[in-house]
Amino acid sequence: MGKIYLKNIRLYAFHGCMEEEEKIGSDYIVNVVVETDLKKSSKTDSIKDTVDYVALYEIIKTEMMQRAKLLENVVDRILNRILKEHTTVQKAKVKVAKKNPPIGGNVDEVAVKRELIRSSL
């Protein structure tokens, strides 16, 4: 087994429960780790034998662009698509952080992090 990381993906999106968040939007940071068998790809040096991180990025970008009230919903959608579309992934971890959330205080970010294991589906 091995891990593939996508670290500190910066996106602008419109998630949140408040009406202003839907109109104004916020900066987000997304981190993803997937666990998969990398033995074959390390020998063949072929993209078809691994989990293409460009494809993972496209999943993240697409799901981040679909508005949700809760970050939990966004994280869940990303996790489910990764496991559905990449059958060799055994475990995926996703963290989505909203920078400078509108909560009436000096807070750098709020975040939700979850993981799914293929055997738990």
Order of alpha helices (4+ residues) and beta strands (2+ residues): beta-alpha-beta-alpha-alpha-alpha-beta-beta
